[in-house]
Every structure is written in C-alpha cells, then in structure tokens.
Amino acid sequence: MSEDFVIRRLADDDWDAVVELEHDAYAADGLSEGREALRSRALASPETCFVLEQRGAVRGYLLSLPYPPQRCPDLARTEDAAFDSGNLHVHDLVIAEDLRGREVALGFMRYFRARAEELGFERISMVAVRGADILLRLLGYRAHREVAVPASYGRRAVYMSMPVH
C-alpha cells in the first residue's frame, strides 16, 4: 500500500464518512444498515475497527468484532453485547469506489490480519456478498456453505473463514 494511506482506529469523528461510504457501497443492493447498526458493531469491539485515511480523508473502513464461529450478525438488528470468542468476524469492509482494484483492500486486509494475530485471535470470518467470495478464496478464506446466513445479506451471501496463522 502506498505511503499516502494511514490505517488507524475508528474515531467518533469518522462516522459521517463511514455512513456515506457504506450507503454508497450497499444501498443499491438493499444491504445498507445505517448508522445505528454500524455503530453497535463498532461499540462491541472498538479496538478491532479501523479506517483507511488518505490525505486526511476517510477513504475506507473495516468493522470487526469477536463473534462465535459459524455465526454472523443479522443486518436487520443492532448488537446488544460483545462475545468472548477466538473468532474475529469482519462485519464490513468498504473501500472508496475510485480506490477499488488498486490493491488497497489487500493492504488493508494484511494490516487487519496482523492486528488480529497481535490481539490473540485464532480465526477470522466474514460473510462475502455480491460475489466477493471469489476474491476471498484467493486470500485464503474457505467457504462454509453449510452455515446459514441471515436473509438480510442477500441471496448470494457466503460465510467464510480462515485461520489467523
């Protein structure tokens, strides 16, 4: 990833940019959750939620939280509590549209995986939507089609995971 980018923990002042990025990425597919649901995920584990900044502007974000293996949050509900789990679930990863396809997301994911290892997590999971499972397989994620994903993720959603080490 280029020197232009800084990855840092999500801060309260970042929410307007995060909500805008999330809406731009998912609203057309009916997958947009809105501010309160997104915030509830971040509040469950603030030390595992990050933004990608370029020249002072938030250009991407990653929200993750400890979650039981082979389960995932329902997009239609907020999170009530944090789980004690060795599995770190990537709830959402969005990169600004003009940065997609430029390996920015790969750099962000590498950073995140190293951070998950530092924090002692054993696995990383996520739900791939809109065909993202193809890219995630290339990164080492394994599809778990036997895991039921809430309907709120859409028809093509696939639960995936990989070991941290």
C-alpha angles and dihedrals in degrees: 000000000000126000090251091077130080123187114205140155117284113263131199091253090060098067099092090054093044092051091048093049091047093049092048091050100045115016095088089056094045091246099114112123103188133227102297096051092046092048091050090058092049093046089055090063115004093170091064099049120092144176130213110224128195119187092337096312125109105241099168144359142202122205117193136163138178107269134169112270116265092018131094139187118271110240090218093062138055121235115259100189144001121256126227101231141141087222117089110203119207100217097180139002119181129172122188109266096243090057097051117112093026098098091255091122090050091055090048091050092048090052090048094050091051090049091050089053092049089052092052101249117155101200140022120210137180142164113247114215132187095017097308089133088083092062093040091055088057088054092054102266118141122216117236102197090171090069112093112230119203113260089241089080094063133247099293097048116132128190110227137178145176137188115261093226 
